[in-house]
Amino acid sequence: MTKEKVAIIGAGPGGLAAGMRLSSAGYEVDIYEKNAYIGGRTSLLELGDYRFDIGPSAITMPHALTSLFMDCNRDLQDYVTLVPLAPLYQLFFRNNKTFSPYHDQDQTIEELKKHFPDNEENYLQYMEESAKKSLYLAPLMNYSLSSLLDYVRPAMLRALPSLSLGRNLNDETSRFFTDPDLRLAFSFQVRNMGMSPYTTPGIYSIIPFSEFYYGLYHPVGGHNQILKAMAEVLQENGGRIHLNTEVDHFTFQKNRIQNFTLKNGETISADHYVINTDFAYTITELMQEKKSLRTKSLTKKEFSSSTFMMYIGLDKSYPTAHQSVIFPKNAKKYSDELLSKKILSDDFAVYIINPSTTDTTMAPIGHSAIRLMVPVPNNQSHIDWEKEKPSFEKKVLELVKTFLKMDDLEEHIVEKKIITPKEWEEDFHLYQGAVHGMTRSIRQTGIQNPVYRLNKKFPNLYVVGTNAHPGTTLPYIIESANFVAEQIHKKEPKT
């Protein structure tokens, strides 16, 4: 039988993982990437002698990666070296408290005794109940949750008590911790998904739990090494990656994708089409022919926050943790201003990533490649970043200098690059600069997720990545690729 053709748009982790799976299963796979490099938000940024991950700072659940490579008859360790982070991060609160949790429970308990005494048993109860929740939720990864049938399956009925229905993540965490700082320490992780602990469904407590349970890891050389490994496996299986090849638009024939046209005028046809681009960008730009689809899919949808990113090469080494977080004075008020009011707050959080403490390949010896990330409103805020950037940059640096004891920080800056929501939208094709696409809420998951409606409308079109099932972080993006590969395989003609 002739190999079925799969065309994948976007060489991000979701597209590459799907390409690995499908090429290993014998499909003819081509990936079309608009940039001159793979990875998108997970790619490498080089400024002089300094190397930065554009997006992710660490990975959890490494078994998801290991499983992907094993299923493609490869050993992840032949391609990538993962270094565990200890501590996971150093957390700074505005009341001068600090907390540095670990993957190792005994070390975390010692930290609790030092900074939050009498919470040791609460922590152990949190870990035990969250572990049970994860076990009940794991089987749901195999269902799209786009059909009412999925909601009455035995696995769903068994998981119902673990869904934390009616509770947000802060509510869920409050069941175990009364101290507001400690509640923040066990819920802030969803901020890396562009969401708020005060509005995110309680089911997402599995995200912070996974970091404590599985640990966090840094790939030596940066996250781009994972993407590079994925690309190597794809190509070893006969798959092809076409760089500098931007898609212009899809052409439809009734309820199927007929083909898509590249910016250079070339037309590409395949049996199956997989999109790893930002979902809203796909609807608004690549599917302009379907204006009604745009209206139905995006009207009244809520999108994640964006980020103000600073990549700084320093000719000095600072003794910081691999990851540090400075929390705002009022986390609830900051969340409201960030996601609801969409205003640029004077009281904000800063994430400091200094991989040079773990990985000597990121900067010259004795130097640092530091990344500062501040969650800020997406471009629905209409903030003029050309105007606000200089003063906001100064505020960020002052906060970091104060809490991380980097008084001479600015004196040692050799290289610097800033990415604002404006660049996220214009250069990375992220709708409204929302770095994580649509937010995960009850109204935008399961049957309500427009991704599923798109697949039902066009059966030969599939979505992987942040907004697909189950999406969000790298392990779940890999799961979305596994899910799509299985769906395509099920539709393969039987001989």
Beta strands, then each sheet from edge to edge (+ up, - down):
strand 1: 5-9
strand 2: 28-32
strand 3: 44-47
strand 4: 50-53
strand 5: 82-84
strand 6: 90-92
strand 7: 98-99
strand 8: 217-219
strand 9: 240-242
strand 10: 247-253
strand 11: 256-262
strand 12: 267-268
strand 13: 272-275
strand 14: 306-314
strand 15: 323-326
strand 16: 350-353
strand 17: 368-376
strand 18: 413-419
strand 19: 461-463
sheet 1: 9+ 2+ 1+ 13+ 19+
sheet 2: 3+ 4-
sheet 3: 5+ 8-
sheet 4: 7+ 6- 15- 16+ 17- 14+ 18-
sheet 5: 10+ 11- 12+
end
